[in-house]
Amino acid sequence: MTRTRVKFCGLTRAEDVAAACDLGVDAIGLVMTRRSKRFVDLDQAAALRALLPPFVAAVVLLLDDEPEWVREVISRVAPDLLQFHGEESAQECAAHGRRYLKAVPMGSVADVGAYAATHPQAAGFLLDSHAAGGQGGSGEAFDWHRVPRDFGRPLLLAGGLNAGNVAAAVRTARPFAVDVSSGIEAAPGIKSASRMREFMQSLAAAGAEQDH
Ligand SMILES: O=C(O)c1ccccc1N[C@@H]1O[C@H](COP(=O)(O)O)[C@@H](O)[C@H]1O
């Protein structure tokens, strides 16, 4: 059984990046849309990105941002992946020539397959609970039974995950990866060392169950 990958999103502090890497995350998310309470500027993002060891990916989250800003982010932060969390078209996402994840607003999308077909170049899809036009990152979950199985393209499960529910989420949806932000926080943008650790322990427990 392939293990479930994990991304911790919305990190703003060096100590949280270090703790996340020590816990074995596959990726960290840097939120670079000014609409977010977890916004990090170019200098902060470049400094956090420089702390990452090999094989831990930097993902930059954007939300209907201006192309000039996206270009500046790419040039200064050198993310491994972009995550477009708004209503960006496939053309807008692909225009930067970078690998990208597209957020799927599960509050209004009924057919994930049809949505994914509109983004043929996306490296994967992040399923969040918001409705189209809403912001996402709300800390709310959606019905995990709606996640398609054997989808053929990587699906990242997000929305309201925490140490108490991630094992059930993984058992139900069997995603490629899980993505969490508020569920591992002490306050917006301030991660909690104990919540991060407990999240990884719960995820490991779910993996151990699947192996049996
Ligand atoms: O993190 C944010 O501030 C954010 C802002 C705007 C859009 C998305 C955002 N975060 C993403 O949403 C998912 C789910 O968040 P949560 O775990 O429910 O709090 C998160 O993993 C980010 O990728």
The ligand as an SDF file (V2000), in Angstrom:
LIG
                    3D

 23 24  0  0  0  0  0  0  0  0999 V2000
   -4.5860   28.8300    4.3770 O   0  0  0  0  0  0  0  0  0  0  0  0
   -5.1940   29.8390    3.9850 C   0  0  0  0  0  0  0  0  0  0  0  0
   -5.1530   30.8980    4.6140 O   0  0  0  0  0  0  0  0  0  0  0  0
   -6.0040   29.7830    2.7310 C   0  0  0  0  0  0  0  0  0  0  0  0
   -6.5190   30.9760    2.2490 C   0  0  0  0  0  0  0  0  0  0  0  0
   -7.2560   30.9510    1.0880 C   0  0  0  0  0  0  0  0  0  0  0  0
   -7.4910   29.7800    0.4050 C   0  0  0  0  0  0  0  0  0  0  0  0
   -6.9830   28.5780    0.8900 C   0  0  0  0  0  0  0  0  0  0  0  0
   -6.2410   28.5610    2.0500 C   0  0  0  0  0  0  0  0  0  0  0  0
   -5.7080   27.3840    2.5510 N   0  0  0  0  0  0  0  0  0  0  0  0
   -5.8550   26.1090    1.9330 C   0  0  0  0  0  0  0  0  0  0  0  0
   -7.0660   25.4950    2.3130 O   0  0  0  0  0  0  0  0  0  0  0  0
   -6.8100   24.1740    2.7650 C   0  0  0  0  0  0  0  0  0  0  0  0
   -7.7780   23.7700    3.8470 C   0  0  0  0  0  0  0  0  0  0  0  0
   -7.5360   24.5490    5.0000 O   0  0  0  0  0  0  0  0  0  0  0  0
   -8.0020   24.0340    6.4330 P   0  0  0  0  0  0  0  0  0  0  0  0
   -7.1290   22.8590    6.7970 O   0  0  0  0  0  0  0  0  0  0  0  0
   -9.4410   23.6740    6.3090 O   0  0  0  0  0  0  0  0  0  0  0  0
   -7.7650   25.1880    7.3490 O   0  0  0  0  0  0  0  0  0  0  0  0
   -5.3850   24.2390    3.2890 C   0  0  0  0  0  0  0  0  0  0  0  0
   -4.7970   23.0010    3.3340 O   0  0  0  0  0  0  0  0  0  0  0  0
   -4.7370   25.1860    2.3150 C   0  0  0  0  0  0  0  0  0  0  0  0
   -4.2570   24.4750    1.1820 O   0  0  0  0  0  0  0  0  0  0  0  0
  1  2  2  0
  2  3  1  0
  2  4  1  0
  4  5  1  0
  4  9  2  0
  5  6  2  0
  6  7  1  0
  7  8  2  0
  8  9  1  0
  9 10  1  0
 10 11  1  0
 11 12  1  0
 11 22  1  0
 12 13  1  0
 13 14  1  0
 13 20  1  0
 14 15  1  0
 15 16  1  0
 16 17  2  0
 16 18  1  0
 16 19  1  0
 20 21  1  0
 20 22  1  0
 22 23  1  0
M  END
$$$$
